[in-house]
Every structure is written in structure tokens, then in C-alpha cells.
Amino acid sequence: MAKILVTGGAGFLGSHLCDRLVERGDDVLCVDNYFTGSKNNLVQLLDKPNFELMRHDVTFPLYVEVDRIFNLACPASPVHYQHDPVQTTKTSVHGAINMLGLAKRVKARILQASTSEVYGDPEVHPQPESYWGKVNPIGIRSCYDEGKRCAETLFFDYHRQHKLRIKVARIFNTYGPRMLPNDGRVVSNFIVQALRGEDLTIFGDGKQTRSFCYVDDLIEAMLRMMDSPAEFTGPVNIGNPGEFTMLELAEKVLQLSGSKSKLVFKPLPSDDPRQRQPNIELAKSQLGWEPKVKLEDGLKETIGYFRRLLS
Ligand SMILES: NC(=O)c1ccc[n+]([C@@H]2O[C@H](COP(=O)([O-])OP(=O)(O)OC[C@H]3O[C@@H](n4cnc5c(N)ncnc54)[C@H](O)[C@@H]3O)[C@@H](O)[C@H]2O)c1
């Protein structure tokens, strides 16, 4: 029974990860400061003997004995990470330092939930891991993008300098049940607007593309990454390469939810990338992984979740 620490475990991805780890019999310690996460995401685990929940802010050191650490703590949507940008950078950078320090002390293997945002507004399409990115260091998204880039730097320096066993996963847009209804991410936005009968907001002309990975696929890749041979550090892209325009996504949501809402167009926010699509060849070859859930099936699950939540 491995002792596993999940930071940010009360959030969207973290809670699904805790579900899987508890189910397979690991001893899971989840820490979260509940900034964007909630105990509601974990009620199904609270009475399990192999699950423990602790309120803790990762910008402060943590002293626990664990074998493995999944470091997910960090607000992930622009609405939340821009709410207190200084705290966002602190969470990424101080959080990484604290968790790497812990991993060093207890000789744990540690995985960083990094992001496709490290590629910024990419000039290379789709993005392979070897691409260094085009990131604005002083814009409104920088607290998140640069915070995550610095966290990657710290991971690799701890690896080189202290021989820490690290794993870096660059997560692309992921969606599914337990996303927050008000976090401004496009999938939850469209679904909530459609279910409430409100207009669906499209930023720009709606021709910018995104690829969307369903949460179950993502968690499977994270587990495989953590269990992969020690010499495979990543960074590795995890996401679904299937690419859709915002207009296509909006129309799919309307169709699957049976909503009669209309589309309205608003100006693009600054630094919004035009295109983002993962190259997942490395994940395929090193982890034997590729996403399985079709957008339509994932959207149905997610719409079902929001229907229950809003009713
Ligand atoms: N969902 C995606 O599409 C996506 C894409 C790329 C990367 N990621 C990364 O995956 C991780 C999880 O994202 P998510 O979508 O589940 O977001 P989320 O906001 O639902 O989860 C983040 C969790 O971290 C907690 N948290 C924030 N600051 C903290 C702090 N200082 N101390 C302790 N806990 C703190 C929040 O309360 C929340 O429970 C994040 O690191 C994010 O950057 C997610």
C-alpha cells in the first residue's frame, strides 16, 4: 500500500485522482486550502479508511511521510488565477519548492501537474514537448504561465542537483464532472449557459480552436506517468489532440443539451491563444496511452453533472 500525497486534491482533477487512488487501494492523504476546491468533491471518500483530508496551504511547508506526491495545488482557470495573481505565482513557485523539499526529505517520487500554458501563444502547431513556448512574461496570464514554467525549472533543478525522482505532465484542456460552474472555462461556460437558457458567449469570431480531454482519460495518463520507469521524467504532453473550434463546441453543447440558446460574440481577452493542440507521440510511446473518450460522450456526462448541480 503506497502512501500518496495529493495536493489540490479537493479540486476538479485532484478529486478524480483521489477516487482512482483510493479505489486501487493506495493510502491517500489529500491536502487543499479549498480556494477553488470543495469537500463536496470528496464526500464519497470521507469514510474510507485509506483516505485522509487535511486543510493546508502549499505555500507553507508540510511535514508528512509519503512515498509519492502528486502536486496539483493551483487554481487553474483564468477567473480564479487572476483573482489574486500574486498568490497564484506563490502557489506555483513556493508550492513547488515546499513539495520538492518534502520529496527530497522523505525520498518520494513527485509528479507536477504542469500545463499547456507553458507554450503560451504557440507558433508551432501542434506543440511537441521540445517546443519552448511563446509566453508574455508581464501579461495578465503570466502569474499562471510563468509560475508553472518556474515550477518546471525547479523540478528539473531538483532532479539534476539532488537526484530527485521527478515527473512532469503538461496537461491540456480537460473537462468533466466537478468543474466549477462559474470558472469561465469554455466547456463549463457553454454547458451552464445552455442549461439556463442563456445566450452562449463566444469570444472573438469563434474560429479559435482548442482540444478537450475527458477527465477519466487524463487521470489514467497521470497514473501511468507516475508509475513509469524512473528515468522517464517528461515533460510529457497529456491531452486529446482532437481539435474543435469554439463554434463547433457551442453547437455540440446546444445539440446534446437540447437547448434553444443563441450565440453572442464578445471581444477576445488579451493573450488568448488562437490554437492549442497537443502532440501526444511521447505519451503514446512512453506510457502506452492515448485518450479514448469521444467529445460527444464526455460532454454527455458533463452535461448530466451540471443538470443535477443546477436543479
Ligand atoms: N483542468 C485543466 O484543464 C488543467 C489544464 C492544465 C493544467 N491543470 C493543472 O492541474 C491542476 C488541477 O487543476 P484543476 O482543473 O483540478 O483546478 P482546480 O482549481 O479545480 O483545483 C486546484 C485545487 O488546488 C487547490 N489550491 C489552490 N491553491 C492552493 C494552495 N495554495 N494550497 C493548497 N491547495 C490549493 C484548490 O482549492 C483546488 O482544490 C492545477 O495545477 C492546474 O494548473 C489543469
The ligand as an SDF file (V2000), in Angstrom:
LIG
                    3D

 44 48  0  0  0  0  0  0  0  0999 V2000
   -8.2290   21.2890  -15.7630 N   0  0  0  0  0  0  0  0  0  0  0  0
   -7.3980   21.5850  -16.7270 C   0  0  0  0  0  0  0  0  0  0  0  0
   -7.8020   21.6680  -17.8770 O   0  0  0  0  0  0  0  0  0  0  0  0
   -5.9290   21.7800  -16.4430 C   0  0  0  0  0  0  0  0  0  0  0  0
   -5.0850   22.0570  -17.5250 C   0  0  0  0  0  0  0  0  0  0  0  0
   -3.7260   22.2380  -17.2870 C   0  0  0  0  0  0  0  0  0  0  0  0
   -3.2180   22.1130  -16.0170 C   0  0  0  0  0  0  0  0  0  0  0  0
   -4.0560   21.8490  -14.9770 N   0  0  0  0  0  0  0  0  0  0  0  0
   -3.4470   21.7700  -13.6460 C   0  0  0  0  0  0  0  0  0  0  0  0
   -3.9940   20.7240  -12.8930 O   0  0  0  0  0  0  0  0  0  0  0  0
   -4.1080   21.1030  -11.5330 C   0  0  0  0  0  0  0  0  0  0  0  0
   -5.5390   20.9080  -11.0740 C   0  0  0  0  0  0  0  0  0  0  0  0
   -6.3940   21.7030  -11.8670 O   0  0  0  0  0  0  0  0  0  0  0  0
   -7.9720   21.6610  -11.7140 P   0  0  0  0  0  0  0  0  0  0  0  0
   -8.5510   21.8730  -13.0440 O   0  0  0  0  0  0  0  0  0  0  0  0
   -8.3750   20.4950  -10.9270 O   0  0  0  0  0  0  0  0  0  0  0  0
   -8.2190   23.0170  -10.9080 O   0  0  0  0  0  0  0  0  0  0  0  0
   -8.9890   23.2550   -9.5290 P   0  0  0  0  0  0  0  0  0  0  0  0
   -8.9780   24.7290   -9.3100 O   0  0  0  0  0  0  0  0  0  0  0  0
  -10.2950   22.5610   -9.5310 O   0  0  0  0  0  0  0  0  0  0  0  0
   -8.0390   22.5330   -8.4850 O   0  0  0  0  0  0  0  0  0  0  0  0
   -6.9710   23.1450   -7.8580 C   0  0  0  0  0  0  0  0  0  0  0  0
   -7.0390   22.7880   -6.3830 C   0  0  0  0  0  0  0  0  0  0  0  0
   -5.9130   23.3700   -5.7190 O   0  0  0  0  0  0  0  0  0  0  0  0
   -6.3580   23.9740   -4.5250 C   0  0  0  0  0  0  0  0  0  0  0  0
   -5.4110   25.0350   -4.1850 N   0  0  0  0  0  0  0  0  0  0  0  0
   -5.2070   26.2140   -4.7980 C   0  0  0  0  0  0  0  0  0  0  0  0
   -4.2490   26.9150   -4.1820 N   0  0  0  0  0  0  0  0  0  0  0  0
   -3.8200   26.1420   -3.1500 C   0  0  0  0  0  0  0  0  0  0  0  0
   -2.8460   26.3120   -2.1450 C   0  0  0  0  0  0  0  0  0  0  0  0
   -2.0910   27.4210   -2.0750 N   0  0  0  0  0  0  0  0  0  0  0  0
   -2.6780   25.3270   -1.2280 N   0  0  0  0  0  0  0  0  0  0  0  0
   -3.4280   24.1910   -1.2850 C   0  0  0  0  0  0  0  0  0  0  0  0
   -4.3620   23.9820   -2.2120 N   0  0  0  0  0  0  0  0  0  0  0  0
   -4.5560   24.9440   -3.1400 C   0  0  0  0  0  0  0  0  0  0  0  0
   -7.7460   24.4670   -4.8400 C   0  0  0  0  0  0  0  0  0  0  0  0
   -8.5260   24.7160   -3.6910 O   0  0  0  0  0  0  0  0  0  0  0  0
   -8.2790   23.3310   -5.6990 C   0  0  0  0  0  0  0  0  0  0  0  0
   -8.8680   22.3390   -4.9130 O   0  0  0  0  0  0  0  0  0  0  0  0
   -3.6360   22.5440  -11.4350 C   0  0  0  0  0  0  0  0  0  0  0  0
   -2.3060   22.5750  -11.0080 O   0  0  0  0  0  0  0  0  0  0  0  0
   -3.7320   23.0380  -12.8550 C   0  0  0  0  0  0  0  0  0  0  0  0
   -2.7950   24.0360  -13.1230 O   0  0  0  0  0  0  0  0  0  0  0  0
   -5.3960   21.6850  -15.1680 C   0  0  0  0  0  0  0  0  0  0  0  0
  1  2  1  0
  2  3  2  0
  2  4  1  0
  4  5  1  0
  4 44  2  0
  5  6  2  0
  6  7  1  0
  7  8  2  0
  8  9  1  0
  8 44  1  0
  9 10  1  0
  9 42  1  0
 10 11  1  0
 11 12  1  0
 11 40  1  0
 12 13  1  0
 13 14  1  0
 14 15  2  0
 14 16  1  0
 14 17  1  0
 17 18  1  0
 18 19  2  0
 18 20  1  0
 18 21  1  0
 21 22  1  0
 22 23  1  0
 23 24  1  0
 23 38  1  0
 24 25  1  0
 25 26  1  0
 25 36  1  0
 26 27  1  0
 26 35  1  0
 27 28  2  0
 28 29  1  0
 29 30  1  0
 29 35  2  0
 30 31  1  0
 30 32  2  0
 32 33  1  0
 33 34  2  0
 34 35  1  0
 36 37  1  0
 36 38  1  0
 38 39  1  0
 40 41  1  0
 40 42  1  0
 42 43  1  0
M  CHG  2   8   1  16  -1
M  END
$$$$
